[in-house]
Amino acid sequence: VLAAPARADTEYDECIAESREAEFGACGAAWEEREDQRLNAAWRALLPLLDGREREALVAEQRRWIAFNENSCDYFYSEIWGTIGRNNWYPQCRAEIIIARTAQLRDIKARIDSQNE
């Protein structure tokens, strides 16, 4: 079961509350970095459980996801949305995509763990 993406985390909310609008981008970048660390931890926990074709398939999928992730949410970074798009919506969108992928990787690990019980 995949968890619904969170809209923000406590540290992000606190950073936004304590910052001026010009600093919101840094709050979002820090949130995205925290989510990326969680994703990397989920990946490190899952990858050793796989070998052969399963491992190759997941590594290939992860490479495609990375390419997607690197280009995701660019719409909010465009001039259309201005400062609020770049500083607020872009990092939120990016963090939510990473949260969703982390949940997928954790779900795969949970399925493998349940098969090995």
LINDAZI-V853075 format. One line per field, one symbol per residue. ss: DSSP state (a for helix, b for strand, c for the rest). phi: phi as a letter, one per 40 degrees, with the letter a starting at -180 (. if undefined). burial: 1 if it has 16 or more other C-alpha atoms within 10 Angstrom, else 0. A space follows every 10 residues. Layout:
BEGIN
ss = ???
phi = ???
burial = ???
END
This chain:
BEGIN
ss = ccccccccca aaaaaaaacc aaaaaaaaaa aaaaaaaaaa aaaaaaaccc caaaaaaaaa aaaaaaaaaa accaaaaccc caaaaaaaaa aaaaaaaaaa aaaaaaaaaa aaaaacc
phi = .ccccccabd ccdcccccbc dcccdccccc cdcccccccc ccccccdccb afcccdcccc cccccdcccc bcgddccccd cgcccccbcc ccccccccdc cdcccccdcc ccdcccc
burial = 0000000000 0100110000 0001111111 1111110110 0110010000 0000000100 0000000010 0010011000 0010111111 1111111111 1111111010 0000000
END
